[in-house]
Structures are given as structure tokens and as C-alpha cells.
Amino acid sequence: MRQRIVRLTLVGGVVFLALLLLLATCGGGSSGSGDTGGGDGKGGGSSAGATTPAASASAAAKPVPGASGTRTVLNVPPQYTTDSGWEVVGASPDIAFSWPTGTLAYLERSADHRYRVRTLDTATGKLGWRSEARQTLDPESYPRLLTVSREDRQFFVTWSYGTAGDGLAPSETFISLDVYAATNGDRHHVELPWNGAPAVSASGPDIVISDAHANVALIDPVTGETSKIAASELKYPKGCADCRKLTEVAGQTSRGLLVSGAREFWVPGGWYSRNVAPKGADPATGVPTSVAAGLVLAKWQPEKSSKLAATHELWTVHDAASGKALVSVACHRPAIQPGRFPQAVVPPSGDYLIAGNLAFDLVAKKGYCLEDEDGSSHVTLASVTDDGLAYGARNVRDADEALAGGGVPVVMNFVDGSDEPLARNVRLPVAETTGVGIFRTTDRDDRQHLIGYPRAG
């Protein structure tokens, strides 16, 4: 499927009618190939991100009434304008960002069920580099896509898991990864034999593959070199009996792997959670739940003598390099523990962190728990911007449901932690970068649309 970037432009009725008359007089100037992505797949083409309304009208999606030939106009929060922007039709479920360069990466599928990595400049919508078509180990689905940073360089990583089907026994499964430099698409290909469903993360300088326990493989994104670490090689904190129970690798920090046990967590050869417990917490109860952008989000049980011990948990953001507790907030303990904890989300500036109904201002050292006084209802946050606005919804199970249009959408301000309802049909931004909000929607043909709308004003 060929992808097109469409520049969204609102045109007055008189100008639009004049344009139609001109096209009719000139024989219809929108019958070109429409391949705005650039034929060589390397430079992106000079016309990318600047397709005219006439050309976009020939695309697969029908124009939206009143949008003068644009494909899709969403109802968005008032902080954004739909007067201009860009759109991608047929993008993959996973997208990834290189914050320093303002680059977004997504996957496009070819006719033979292979895929390409495609990039664009989020500020302009202009297409960047496009990779060669690659085969995934599961032809029925896209590979996964994520971003990893090392030595001030960013890389986009695709990975899939399965069997090759050629020369391998069915029991011989492996992970196939392609690592692309975010700036120009230079690629490393890595294949690694692996038994059991892998967990792949990129919270630290390496790509970390684990078996959901304590056996891991590390891939250097710069060189593609792989190293394996067995569970028996991990160093455990002295005197921590629970560290050897349910041991698993939770992520990676700049100091090394982040490891957790049934309770308590540590960086082997680095810091130990019992020594960095936040004020008011039982130091032997820490559990890391998410790692992002040099930060660790962990939950703790309050001290047994505390009035909150029976009803609340203490949530704390820690510096991943030192383990230092940065900011904490207490929240009601859920009646039923979630199957998986919310993933921490950090904007490009790194000034804020959100996860589920938790919000942290890392500059002002404030934490917020967005729930009713009795803990019966709460807001689930899904995205956060550099200027201290977080978007989410009430009455949803998770952030994905909020981004898909479920529940009652809200916007939360970090000044005082208050949230205000938005219109019920508002779509929430997946992220914001370079002053542009990134939105998702799905059309009647079940194609994913990525749309960039700039900040209003």
C-alpha cells in the first residue's frame, strides 16, 4: 500500500469553486501518480508533505464535507487548530519518536506483506527516509516498533518473533531485529535464537530482550553487538531474601540493568531500593512498575504505623541513575490489582511524568493522584505536553481506550492538578512534539490515520 502525506488546508468557498473551474478548464491537473513519498525511497521527495487539495481528492479516503478536499478533520481539544496540518493513511499500529530531531517513524506494508520504515518531520509533515522492504516473521501482522537512545544518538528498532520457515525446525524460534539510525536510516540487522515469548524494551542505552524473568540479552544499537546475561550472573543485594523470589529484569538504566524481586529492586553494582526509599514508605516493599526517559516509577507500601497503610499505596518517581526519590504521591489501593501497570509517559522536555491516574511535575516536585476522595472513580491519563497539559478520560480501562475515543475526555493542568471535561467527541493527542499534536483515527476500511495538527495561536 502506498502512503501519502496530505497537507490539510482550509479554503474559502469562493476560492474552492474557482479552483474547480480552473481544473475543469485545464483538463484536470490531479491525475498524476500521487506518489508523494519519492520514488527512490531514500530522500523522501521534495513534494512530500505539500500535496495540494486537488491531488489529495484523488486519494483513497473521501474528502470530509467542508474541508475543501482534505481527507479527515477531527474534533480536537481547543489547544489545537485543524486549519492546517498533515495526514498519513495506512500507518502501522506502532509509531515511534526521536524527540531531539522531531522525527516520527511508522511502518507501511507492501503488496507482498513485507514492510518499510517511513519517517516524517512532525513540524512540517515532510517525508524523510524510507527503508528497504523487509520480511517480518509473522506475515499477518506488523513487526513492533520502538525508539532507543545511546550516546546522544537515536535509533528506530523493529522486531518480530517466530520461525523463518526455511531451514529451521519448527521448534527453533528466534527474534529478528532491524536497527535504524533515526537521522538517515543506516541499518543493522540482528537475529537471535530465543525460546518463549520475548519482552523487548529500550529504556536504557541498549535494546533489552528478556524472558519475563531474569535471563536477558542486550543489543548495542550502534554496533549491533549482542551479549547475554544469565540469571545466575546477577548480583543480589546482601540480606534481601525477597530479591531471589520472582526475580525479573524490569528495564535498564544508565548504570545497568534494573532488577526486581517479589519485593525490592536494585541495579547490580549500583543502587538498592531499600537505601533510596521515599519518606513515609516501608523500605522493604518497593516494586518498580515502569521505566522511561531516565526515570523509574515505583509503588511502595506506607509505613505500618501510618494511617494510610491499610488503604493506600505510595507512588514515587526515582532517578534511574542514582535511585534518588524525586517526588511521591499517595493513591487508594485498588480492590483488584491490575494485570499490568500503566506505562509511564514523559514529554520531550522530561519535565513531567504520567501513568494511569498518576501525574508528576518533576520541576515543581508535585505529585497528583487523579481520583475521587473514596478512590471509586478516577481519570486515566494518556499523553502529556511540554507546557504542562495532560490528556485523558474518565470511565476507561486504560490509556489506549482513552485515545480511541472512549469515556469522558478531560484535560488536566499541572498548575493545580485539576481536570476539566472536554466535548464527548473530542479525540485526544497521542503525543505532542515540535508544537504539533499527533492524533489517531481509523476509517471504515479499518485503516489507521495519523494526523498532525499544530497548536492554536
Salt bridges, closest charged atoms under 4 A:
GLU87 OE2 - HIS449 ND1 2.65
ASP94 OD2 - ARG144 NE 2.63
GLU108 OE2 - ARG130 NH1 3.55
ASP112 OD2 - ARG114 NE 3.02
GLU151 OE2 - ARG150 NE 3.92
ASP178 OD1 - ARG134 NH2 3.41
ASP178 OD1 - ARG187 NH1 2.79
ASP178 OD1 - HIS189 ND1 2.85
GLU191 OE2 - HIS189 NE2 3.02
ASP206 OD1 - ARG150 NH1 2.67
ASP220 OD1 - ARG150 NE 3.51
ASP242 OD1 - LYS245 NZ 3.58
ASP242 OD2 - ARG263 NE 3.21
GLU264 OE2 - ARG274 NH2 2.66
GLU313 OE2 - LYS299 NZ 3.35
GLU371 OE2 - HIS332 ND1 2.61
ASP372 OD1 - ARG394 NH1 3.88
ASP387 OD2 - ARG455 NH2 2.51
GLU401 OE1 - ARG397 NE 2.98
ASP419 OD2 - ARG394 NH2 3.87
GLU432 OE1 - ARG455 NH1 3.06
ASP443 OD2 - ARG447 NE 2.76
ASP443 OD2 - HIS449 NE2 2.77
ASP445 OD2 - ARG447 NH2 3.98
